[in-house]
Amino acid sequence: METLEQFDTEVKEQLVEEQDLILYNDDVNTFEFVIDTLVNLCGHDMVQAEQCTYLVHYKGKCGIKRDTFNKLKPLCEALLERGLSAKIE
């Protein structure tokens, strides 16, 4: 019985464990489009959105949001629908 309870606890912890939403660089979208998208979708302020956009451009990727998978999934899907490259890690 203890083993089953321990397993249940471990599964619940994995479900609420925070993950990162990563935005990747591409050669298609403009800085302005990416900045506007981060502001409108992710709730970034203008400075944060600009910094993330430059990191994506120069480093190839940037963690733009940290939360549980269930909260990040709709954001990731919305970014993908707008033609951006993103995934949850």
C-alpha positions in Angstrom: 0.0 0.0 0.0 2.9 2.4 0.8 4.4 1.8 -2.6 1.1 2.7 -4.4 0.8 5.9 -2.3 4.4 6.8 -3.1 3.8 6.3 -6.8 0.7 8.5 -6.7 2.6 11.2 -5.0 5.4 11.0 -7.6 3.0 11.2 -10.5 1.2 14.2 -9.0 4.6 15.9 -8.5 5.5 15.3 -12.1 2.2 16.8 -13.3 2.7 20.1 -11.4 6.4 20.3 -12.0 7.4 23.5 -13.7 8.9 23.4 -17.2 10.2 26.0 -19.6 8.6 27.3 -22.8 11.5 27.8 -25.2 11.3 30.0 -28.2 13.7 29.2 -31.1 15.3 31.5 -33.7 14.1 31.4 -37.3 14.9 33.4 -40.4 11.3 34.3 -41.2 9.7 36.4 -38.4 10.6 40.0 -37.8 11.8 41.4 -34.4 8.6 43.5 -34.2 6.4 40.5 -34.8 8.1 38.4 -32.2 8.1 41.2 -29.6 4.4 41.9 -30.2 3.6 38.2 -29.9 5.5 37.9 -26.6 3.7 41.0 -25.2 0.2 39.9 -26.4 0.4 36.1 -25.7 2.9 35.7 -22.8 2.2 39.0 -20.9 5.8 40.2 -21.3 6.3 43.9 -20.9 8.1 45.6 -23.8 11.6 45.5 -22.3 11.3 41.8 -21.4 9.9 40.9 -24.9 12.8 42.8 -26.6 15.4 41.1 -24.4 14.0 37.7 -25.1 13.8 38.5 -28.9 17.5 39.5 -28.9 18.5 36.4 -27.0 16.6 34.2 -29.4 18.3 36.0 -32.3 21.9 35.8 -31.0 21.8 32.6 -28.9 19.4 30.6 -31.0 16.8 30.1 -28.2 15.4 31.6 -25.0 13.2 30.4 -22.2 10.2 32.8 -22.4 8.0 31.4 -19.7 8.2 28.9 -16.8 5.1 27.2 -15.5 3.3 23.8 -15.4 2.9 21.9 -18.6 -0.9 22.4 -18.6 -0.5 26.1 -18.5 2.3 26.3 -21.1 0.7 24.0 -23.7 -1.9 26.5 -24.9 0.8 29.2 -25.2 3.1 26.9 -27.1 0.3 26.0 -29.5 -0.5 29.7 -30.0 3.1 30.5 -30.8 3.3 27.6 -33.3 0.0 28.8 -34.9 1.6 32.2 -35.4 4.5 30.6 -37.2 7.1 30.8 -34.4 9.3 27.8 -33.3 8.6 26.8 -29.7 8.5 23.8 -27.5 8.1 22.9 -23.9 11.2 21.4 -22.1 
